[in-house]
């Protein structure tokens, strides 16, 4: 007999993208939403997928109070972390020693990183931005004349490094410095080959136009004095190298784990051999570690949890659709591909205009509109994320016009002394473009100060 809805206990271990998407999806899909508790030691949620913009002063990282996000979605936040799972008893043990009973457990614990290319700056997101900024400053100050970006052979999701290379090239172009060399080395046969041939051609063209030398189909081997050695025996002259890390999941007693700690599941993300336990996000077996895919896995797990509550509810297996908004220095470029289709170019799309709405960096069906509403200060419910036709009415020109209108509205309201509304306009522009032009990032700080002074 199914557990009554009002007595069904869902525990989510992790307060990142997969954890929050899982919370929102469970509350949406389960008839008469169950009690959901989120076990996470963090007090803040940030869009780390936008971290690449920070060293170039392109906007700011959106940060939110994690407890408020969880409670606003109908959950309860327990400030603690997962230490052990006793699946036979349906009990999770926390780092503080508490024993938490559950009917369904969603593991959204994420993964840690380790150095994959000794001697390189290992790019781990926000934590590495100081080192990246120092490398860019070294270019500016003529301390170095070349910079390499390396994707190790073991890394499947390379987009952040492409963004860093393109943003670095845009920065050098902005300051009129054309004498520096930028190299991108990747074991991928084509740039961002996951998105298919047409998207690869577009990315290759963007790199060429930006002046980034692409070395595809060859893996980096090691960093040497003044250069980067490649697996094919060649060497590229570059004085500093930025590389992506390998990922690994910490041991979780009671949970079966494979190589590097990753957790095996079926296609509704039910953990192999454990009753009532699911896994989504970077800790799961799927080799591509990306926020939008983590959200899709959480949605699949949520559908299976809802089916455990209500046998008539439909399980919705994980069918990966890869969506990426690549920051280029001249606005984002949107890419989309159905990974499960035998023809990678089938329904694939590449566009300067958004290919989904809201056009969030993390394309979570429920998380994207939820965060968009919070960021815009409206807190108004929005429809779930949905794909757009690349040939549809939201063309690139219309998209640019909408951004220009939002920025013009911000300037007009600020000139009239309405700094609160000016900031709302900037939130709209940032939602449309993901980042703000540097001058508007400065204006935002000025308008915030003016608003604060007016309140005193």
Number of C-alpha atoms within 10 A of each C-alpha: 5 10 12 12 17 11 11 17 19 23 26 30 27 25 28 24 30 32 30 27 28 35 29 24 26 25 20 16 18 20 14 14 17 20 18 25 22 28 24 24 17 17 13 15 17 16 19 19 16 24 23 26 25 18 22 19 17 22 22 17 17 13 12 16 12 20 21 15 20 20 13 13 19 17 24 19 22 17 14 18 22 23 17 18 21 15 18 10 10 18 19 23 17 20 13 11 13 14 15 16 17 22 19 25 29 28 29 29 26 25 18 14 14 12 16 22 21 12 16 20 20 23 22 20 16 19 12 16 18 12 15 24 16 12 23 19 14 16 22 16 10 11 12 18 17 22 27 23 27 33 28 23 17 14 18 18 15 23 17 21 21 25 20 25 28 26 22 26 23 18 17 18 14 11 9 9 12 11 11 16 18 23 21 24 25 26 22 20 13 20 27 23 17 22 24 23 16 15 24 19 15 17 22 19 13 15 22 13 12 20 19 24 17 17 20 17 14 19 20 26 20 19 21 18 11 15 18 26 17 20 14 11 9 11 17 18 18 21 20 23 26 24 25 27 21 20 20 17 20 14 15 15 13 14 20 15 20 13 9 14 19 23 25 21 19 14 16 23 28 24 25 16 12 17 14 19 26 29 33 35 29 26 26 28 20 18 13 18 20 22 24 26 26 31 28 28 31 33 30 27 33 30 25 28 30 27 19 21 25 17 13 9 16 14 19 17 17 18 16 18 18 21 27 25 29 22 25 22 24 12 18 21 21 22 26 24 23 21 18 12 13 8 12 17 18 12 11 21 20 23 18 19 25 25 26 20 17 26 24 25 23 24 29 31 21 22 26 24 23 25 21 22 18 14 18 18 12 10 14 11 11 14 12 14 19 13 14 16 13 20 12 8 10 16 17 15 10 12 17 18 12 17 20 13 15 21 22 16 19 27 21 15 17 18 11 10 14 16 24 15 16 25 25 19 22 25 24 20 25 22 20 23 25 22 25 24 18 14 11 17 16 15 18 20 12 13 18 16 13 16 16 11 9 9 7 5
